[in-house]
Amino acid sequence: MNRNVLSSTLKSLRKEHGLTQMDLAMKSGVGLNFVRELEQGEATVRLDKVAQVFDLFGYELVPQKKMK
């Protein structure tokens, strides 16, 4: 999953569930800055924390072959 898809998916899920970035950070156990960076597609985010945030919505990150 590329960064743009990941960040836009997270933002959509957050809004769909009526959460602010602060709500998401608190409920998933990560910092507010992390959520902001993740939604902006920053390249420096930690994969374990990304998985932790998406777990809140019942999603998991899996390796997938790139589409050509």
Secondary structure, 3 states (H helix, E strand, C coil): CCHHHHHHHHHHHHHHCCCCHHHHHHHHCCCHHHHHHHHCCCCCCCHHHHHHHHHCCCCCCCCCCCCC
